[in-house]
Amino acid sequence: MHPPSVSWREGGVLRRARWLTADGRRPPAPVHVVGDDLSADRACRLAADGAGLLWWGDHHNARTLLDAMARRIDRAADRRRQLPPAAEFHRQRQHRARRAHLLGAVLVELGAGHLLDLPRAPDVAAACREVYGPSDTSAVLALRELIGVQSAHEWRRTGIPVPALGARIHPHHGVFAPTRTDYVDLVAQAPLPPARRAFDIGTGTGVLAALLLHRGVPTVVATDIEARAVACARENLDRMGFAERSTVLQRSLFPPGRADLVVCNPPWMPGPPASALEAGIYDRRGAMLSAFVRGLPDHLTQRGEAWLVVSDLPELLGLRDPATVPALVSAAGLVVLDRLTARPATRARPDDDPLAGLRGRETVALWRLGR
């Protein structure tokens, strides 16, 4: 099977290049060569028709075009009808998906070695190698994705400080980053049971596995279904000196055997993820949450304890019944030992967000579960 490609006409000659995407996005067609004279209005119209806009102008002007397109798309969003919270949430998701689709129409070409040969363009080679691997041919990708790849490269290079760890976590592209401290602080503050071995299910960057090791758990086995998360967690744990006390496995949910402590911070929002990064936010039909709780009896030691970290935002928005977690725990033959809570740090929200009030009431909880 041939890899996806993009084609366009240049001076009457048909050209073709490899299509780059980290999230399985389909290449647009047709593709028009555009430059600094393209207006945001025309760009939005062409993008709405499904066309790709291969940029041959100044790099900074391309980013300015993206900003102008985003403003037009946001102004055109339908906010006239007042909807129930769950419906409003889905409307906002649909708008963000459409916004991402339209902005993804602006494309750039990379030469061999991931060279971005545009006026005032940055060096993106190292960032692209981390995500796409080496390249000896030309390729085309969405400028918006390239900007995300560059941002992820900087985060990976500099790391994100985690006060509870006294260290930095270095996220990889497409792996959910611990930019919020509420859930990390709950895991840092919860009473630690006697534990010789712990599991961290859905480890992501490995931040919670690192925290358990930092708190003195002798060994931790971390799992994640995504290969990029496994590599990221392994790198972070090794960097912090935990290589000998930790194992990272690529698998869905539990590793073999039992543990004295099993920790899971599943995606909090029910719904299908639209990208690899959203897989750390959205849990399709709450499948991971329910599968985790159901599987606990087969993976906890007799006196073992499980920590489930979730937000009540889905309940506030009407996306999940408040009785869901207690019902899952009871059906698994487990009991709630305690429930620790934290309020997220106040974050700036758009003045016109109808859900701002509900988001401001969010509470994050660590459910301590046992037999």
Secondary structure by P-SEA (a helix, b strand, c coil): ccccbbbbbcccbbbbbbbbbcccccccccbbbbcccccaaaaaaaaaabbbbbccccaaaaaaaaaaaaaaaaaaccccccccaaaaaaaaaaaaaaaaaaaacbbbbbcccccccccccccaaaaaaaccccccccccccaaaaaaaaaaaaaaacccccccccbbbbbcccccccccaaaaaaaaccccccccbbbbcccccaaaaaaaaaacccbbbbbbccaaaaaaaaaaaaaaccccccccccccccccccccbbbbbccccccccccccccccccccaaaaaaaaaaccccccccbbbbbbbbcccccccccccaaaaaaaaaacccccbbbbbbcccccccccccaaaaaaabbbbbbbbcc
